[in-house]
Structure formats: structure tokens, C-alpha cells
Amino acid sequence: MATLSSEWQHHFVETNRIRLHYVTQGDGELVLLLHGFPEFWYAWRFQIPALARHFKVVVPDLRGYNESDKPASGYDLDTLSADIQGLIESLGYARAHIVGHDWGGTIAWHLAQKFPQYLNRLAILNAAPPQRFLQEMVGNLDQLRRSWYVLAFQVPGIPEWLIQQNLKEFLNNLLQGQAVRKGAFSNEETKLYQSALEKPGALSAALNYYRQMLSPWSWLKEFGRTPNLVTAPTLVLWGEEDSLLSQNLIKELDQFVQAPFRLTLVPHCGHWIQQEAPQTVNRELLSFLRQR
């Protein structure tokens, strides 16, 4: 189990009318690490100390997660992106390198497409641009099969109740069960994720990300619209044996980016890439973020 570092400082910041909790270490250019479902800042425990040798690393609990506020609304991509813009400004920076995994990666793509002025570099770990994911959900039966849970989450109230009854088993299946490198999640670590999701309102908030994304309003907003191209240098790292996301999602990803772009597949690795292959991820991120 990764030990919690005494050098990690915990802070709260007011942004976009909510209070976000974050962990930070290091000084220099700002690097934000954005976690996915069903995690919290702790998903980046292996990356924080490695990156903090060269950067100011800030790792928020996203809206609705762990120690951050859990409002009833605001789980659409524009609002989630505004949370991150506000965080960058509150820290006294104009721009940041943004690294996102899973839902954090979806938010990072969206930020890079719509608010490019906030980005230096963009690094994505096993996450597709939102338009691409919606496309695959509609047009690819394989992705639909992998994402059955996304559809199940759309029912109000019932998924929360079901997951709460079996939270430990749910997390074991999702984390250890879907990991290719099983050592990535000890029982103690899974327990930390469990206690973060047991906080009042956390589970509903986490599921609201999926409900917002598949709401008719979101579909209508994106339907037929050509997404803005990403103008920040972009690195995509992808655990090759991801059981949750189809490799179709990474085909022709460079068409979303109008800047230097690199896609690196990590073999014998599943969806939880920064926890399954921490050394590889740290090496790739450092070499990419430190390029001039």
C-alpha cells in the first residue's frame, strides 16, 4: 500500500460557488491531476511525489467526491470545467498542465476544446473526448456492452440504493476485478475508496456525472456540432486491455488535436493505468510535461 506522504498539504478552495478539497505538493508550473469514477485524489498517490520534484502538483476531489461539496446540480461538463478554471485562478495561475483519467480525462478534453486559454499541455489517461464517447455509445455495440452500467445509472434513486447495499463488492468488482495488474488495489486501498463513497451525497453525485452526460439536453447540444480542435500539445496514455473502454475510442484521435499529438499504448494494463503501471505513467508524464 502506498504510504501517505507528510509532504502532502490538504487545502480547500472556493470556486464556482462550491468548496473543493485538494492535495498539493511541490513548486513551479502548475500541474492539475483530475481523477475519475469512483475515485478521489488518492488515485494519483504514485504521481504526486514524482511530479512534485519539478512542478506544483494540485489534485482536487472533483465536485461531489470525498471532501468536496456535493451540490444537487452542476454535473454537466461546462460547470465541471468552470470548477477547474476557478481552481487555476484561485491558486494564482493563468494556465496549467492538465492531466485527467477516466471522468477527469473527459473534463480535461472538454476544457481543452472549449477553454484553450487555460491549458499549457494536455495529458489524457484512458478517456475519450465526450463527443467520441457518445458516438461510440450510439454506434458501437461493443462499447454499449462495456458501458451497460452507464445506462443502468440513468434510473433515478435505484442504482444508489443497490450499490449502497453492496458497496464493498461493487468496488472490488470495479477496481480489482477490472484491473489487469491485480496488485494495484490492496484491500486497504479499496477500503479508502469505499469510505470516500460512503460520505453523504457522494454516490448520487458520482452517478449524476453519467446522468448529465446522457441527458437529452446534452445530446441535443452536441448533436451535429463539430467539436473545437485541441490546440495544446497532447499526450494520450492508454492501458491496452481496458475492459471498460473499447480501443475503437482511440482510432483517429489525432483528428481532435491541432497540435503535437502522441498516443502511447501500455501493454498488459487495464483501465486504472496510473495505479496499475505507475512507473511507466510517471516516466511518460515527466518526459511530456518537461518538454520545452
C-alpha positions in Angstrom: 0.0 0.0 0.0 1.3 3.4 -0.9 2.1 5.4 2.3 0.5 8.8 2.7 3.3 11.5 2.5 3.7 14.0 5.2 4.7 16.5 2.4 1.1 16.4 1.0 -0.8 19.5 2.2 -4.6 19.5 2.3 -6.5 22.7 1.5 -9.9 23.9 0.5 -10.7 26.5 -2.1 -13.9 28.3 -3.1 -14.5 28.1 -6.8 -17.6 28.4 -9.0 -19.8 28.8 -5.9 -18.7 25.5 -4.3 -15.8 24.4 -2.0 -13.3 21.9 -3.4 -10.8 20.0 -1.4 -7.4 19.4 -2.9 -4.0 17.9 -2.0 -0.8 19.7 -3.1 3.0 19.2 -3.2 5.9 21.0 -4.9 6.5 24.3 -6.6 6.8 25.7 -10.1 4.4 25.5 -13.1 1.0 24.2 -12.1 0.0 20.6 -12.9 -3.6 19.5 -12.1 -4.4 15.8 -11.8 -8.1 15.0 -12.3 -9.4 11.7 -11.1 -12.3 9.6 -12.4 -15.2 7.4 -11.2 -15.4 6.1 -8.5 -12.2 7.5 -7.1 -10.8 10.7 -5.4 -7.5 12.5 -5.2 -5.8 9.3 -3.8 -5.9 7.7 -7.3 -2.8 9.9 -8.0 -0.8 8.8 -5.0 2.1 7.5 -7.1 2.2 10.5 -9.4 2.1 13.3 -6.8 5.7 12.9 -5.4 7.3 12.1 -8.8 5.8 15.2 -10.5 6.3 17.4 -7.4 10.0 17.3 -7.9 9.5 19.6 -10.9 6.1 21.2 -10.6 3.4 22.5 -8.2 1.1 19.5 -8.2 -2.6 20.1 -7.2 -5.0 17.2 -7.0 -8.6 18.1 -6.3 -11.5 15.9 -5.2 -13.9 16.7 -8.1 -17.3 18.2 -7.4 -19.4 15.7 -5.4 -16.5 13.5 -4.4 -14.9 12.7 -1.0 -14.2 16.0 0.9 -15.5 18.4 -1.8 -19.0 19.9 -1.8 -21.8 17.7 -3.1 -24.5 20.1 -4.6 -27.6 18.6 -6.2 -26.7 20.0 -9.6 -23.8 21.2 -11.7 -22.5 17.8 -13.1 -22.6 18.9 -16.7 -19.2 19.4 -18.5 -19.4 23.2 -18.7 -19.9 23.5 -15.0 -17.3 20.9 -14.1 -14.9 22.7 -16.4 -15.7 26.1 -14.7 -14.8 24.4 -11.4 -11.3 23.7 -12.7 -10.9 27.2 -14.3 -11.8 28.7 -10.9 -9.3 26.4 -9.2 -6.5 27.5 -11.5 -7.3 31.2 -10.9 -7.7 30.8 -7.1 -4.2 29.2 -7.0 -2.9 32.4 -8.6 -2.1 30.9 -12.1 -3.4 31.8 -15.5 -2.8 28.3 -17.1 -2.0 24.8 -16.1 -0.8 21.4 -17.4 -3.9 19.3 -17.1 -3.7 15.5 -16.7 -7.0 13.6 -16.5 -8.0 9.9 -16.1 -11.5 8.5 -16.9 -14.1 11.2 -16.0 -11.2 13.6 -15.1 -9.9 12.9 -18.7 -13.4 13.7 -20.2 -13.4 17.1 -18.3 -9.8 17.7 -19.4 -10.7 17.1 -23.1 -13.7 19.4 -22.7 -11.6 22.1 -21.1 -9.0 21.9 -23.9 -11.7 22.1 -26.6 -13.7 25.0 -25.1 -11.4 27.0 -22.9 -7.9 26.5 -24.5 -6.5 29.6 -22.8 -6.3 27.7 -19.5 -4.0 25.0 -20.8 -0.3 24.6 -21.3 -0.2 20.8 -22.1 -2.9 18.1 -22.0 -2.3 14.5 -20.9 -5.1 12.0 -21.0 -5.2 8.6 -19.4 -7.9 6.1 -20.7 -10.5 8.7 -21.6 -12.1 9.8 -24.9 -13.4 13.2 -26.0 -17.0 13.4 -24.9 -18.3 13.6 -28.5 -16.3 10.5 -29.3 -17.7 8.6 -26.3 -21.3 9.5 -27.2 -20.7 8.5 -30.8 -19.4 5.1 -29.7 -22.3 4.6 -27.3 -24.7 5.0 -30.2 -22.8 3.3 -33.0 -20.8 0.5 -31.4 -22.4 -2.4 -29.8 -19.1 -3.4 -28.2 -18.9 -0.1 -26.3 -22.6 -0.3 -25.4 -21.9 -3.8 -23.9 -18.9 -2.5 -21.9 -20.9 0.6 -20.8 -24.1 -1.2 -19.7 -23.6 0.3 -16.2 -23.8 3.9 -17.7 -27.3 3.1 -18.9 -28.2 1.4 -15.6 -27.1 4.6 -13.7 -29.8 6.6 -15.6 -32.6 5.4 -13.4 -33.1 7.8 -10.5 -32.5 6.5 -7.0 -32.4 2.8 -7.6 -28.7 2.4 -8.6 -27.7 4.4 -5.4 -29.7 2.0 -3.2 -28.4 -1.1 -4.9 -24.8 0.0 -4.8 -25.0 1.1 -1.2 -26.3 -2.4 -0.2 -23.2 -3.9 -1.8 -20.6 -1.1 -1.9 -17.6 -3.2 -0.9 -18.4 -5.8 -3.6 -19.2 -3.2 -6.2 -15.8 -1.5 -5.7 -13.9 -4.8 -5.6 -15.5 -5.8 -8.9 -14.8 -2.5 -10.5 -11.3 -1.9 -9.2 -9.6 -5.2 -8.5 -12.0 -7.1 -10.9 -11.3 -4.9 -13.9 -7.6 -4.3 -13.2 -5.2 -6.4 -15.3 -2.4 -6.0 -12.8 -4.3 -7.2 -9.7 -1.7 -6.0 -7.2 -2.8 -2.4 -8.0 -5.5 -2.5 -5.4 -4.9 -3.9 -1.9 -7.9 -4.4 0.4 -6.8 -1.4 2.4 -6.8 0.8 -0.7 -10.2 -0.4 -1.8 -11.5 0.5 1.8 -10.3 4.1 1.3 -12.3 4.4 -1.9 -15.3 2.8 0.0 -15.1 5.3 2.8 -14.9 8.2 0.3 -18.0 7.0 -1.5 -19.9 6.4 1.8 -19.8 10.1 2.6 -23.4 11.5 2.5 -24.4 12.5 -1.1 -21.2 11.2 -2.7 -22.7 8.3 -4.6 -25.6 10.3 -6.0 -23.1 13.0 -7.1 -20.9 10.5 -8.8 -23.8 8.9 -10.7 -25.0 12.4 -11.7 -22.0 12.8 -13.9 -23.4 9.9 -16.1 -26.9 11.2 -15.9 -25.9 14.6 -17.1 -23.8 13.2 -19.9 -26.7 11.1 -21.3 -29.5 13.6 -20.7 -31.4 14.6 -23.8 -30.2 18.2 -23.3 -26.6 17.1 -23.6 -27.3 15.1 -26.7 -29.1 18.0 -28.4 -26.3 20.4 -27.5 -23.6 18.2 -29.1 -25.7 16.7 -32.0 -24.2 17.5 -35.4 -21.8 20.0 -33.9 -18.1 19.8 -35.0 -16.0 19.9 -31.8 -13.3 22.6 -31.5 -9.8 21.2 -32.1 -7.5 21.0 -29.2 -4.6 23.4 -29.6 -2.5 22.3 -26.7 0.3 19.6 -27.2 -1.5 16.4 -26.2 -0.4 13.0 -24.9 -2.8 10.1 -24.6 -1.7 7.1 -22.5 -4.0 4.0 -22.8 -4.0 0.8 -20.9 -4.2 -1.7 -23.8 -6.5 -4.2 -22.0 -9.1 -1.7 -20.7 -12.3 -3.7 -20.2 -14.5 -0.6 -19.7 -13.5 1.4 -22.8 -13.2 0.0 -26.4 -10.0 0.6 -28.3 -12.2 2.0 -31.0 -12.3 5.2 -29.0 -8.6 5.9 -29.7 -8.9 5.4 -33.5 -8.0 8.7 -35.3 -7.9 10.6 -32.0 -5.3 12.9 -33.6 -8.2 14.4 -35.7 -9.4 16.1 -32.4 -6.0 17.8 -32.0 -4.4 20.6 -34.0 -1.0 20.4 -32.1 1.7 17.9 -31.5 0.0 14.6 -30.5 1.2 11.3 -29.2 -0.7 8.1 -28.3 1.2 5.5 -26.2 -0.4 2.1 -25.5 0.7 0.5 -22.3 0.6 -3.3 -22.7 -0.7 -5.8 -20.1 -2.5 -2.9 -18.3 -6.2 -2.2 -17.7 -8.4 0.9 -17.2 -6.7 2.0 -13.9 -3.5 2.8 -15.7 -1.8 5.3 -13.3 -2.3 2.7 -10.4 -1.5 -0.4 -12.5 1.6 0.9 -14.2 2.7 3.9 -12.0 6.4 3.9 -13.1 5.5 3.9 -16.8 2.9 6.6 -16.4 5.3 8.8 -14.3 8.1 8.4 -16.8 5.8 9.3 -19.7 4.2 12.3 -17.9 7.6 13.7 -16.8 9.1 13.5 -20.2 6.0 15.1 -21.8 5.4 17.9 -19.3 9.0 18.9 -19.1 9.4 19.3 -22.9 10.1 22.9 -23.9 
